[in-house]
Amino acid sequence: NRAARTAALLAQQPPHPSTEGPDLSWVQERVRFVLTVVQGVATGDWPSPEQVAELAGCLRDSLVRDCAYGFIGTSAEDPARGLWTLAWQTLPPGHRVDAALLAAVASIAADDWATAEAAVASILIDNPEHPLALRLSRLLPDRDTSDLIRRLLHSGQATAAEIGLQIE
């Protein structure tokens, strides 16, 4: 099954390259990979377990993850939300937090509150002290998330621009 295969691939995945500062060429390459997978989803080409495992590795990097917020409000918003949701639901505990967070934020932007709440709940199972998930869990009942979502969107697009990429 997809989840078991993805989990096995994650166990074999090399760690993020260690550098003293951000390795911008690595980040750009990883963001381009994410863009390619999102574009594939937009055309009905869903990622393989290998691609989901690679995506999980990409999203561990804070700059790549920040850029991924930049999909909100773009023409790629729906396929990105589908990708984040697939990754969150496919990845095993301990590897799904980043995808679940993106799925939650994208679902909030799409007014899909049930998916957002489920994604936040899974984050808090894996990491009960996750600051953004805790904040979302407090904001979700009142659906008072628009300022936070707007800030994440702008931050994601600004981060992408800083590393020389455009999220559209």
Secondary structure, 3 states (H helix, E strand, C coil): CHHHHHHHHHHHCCCCCCCCCCCHHHHHHHHHHHHHHHHHHHCCCCCCHHHHHHHHHHHCCHHHHHHHHHHCCCCCHHHHHHHHHHHHHHCCCCCCHHHHHHHHHHHHHCCCHHHHHHHHHHHHHHCCCCHHHHHHHHHHHHCCCHHHHHHHHHHHHHHHHHCCCCCC
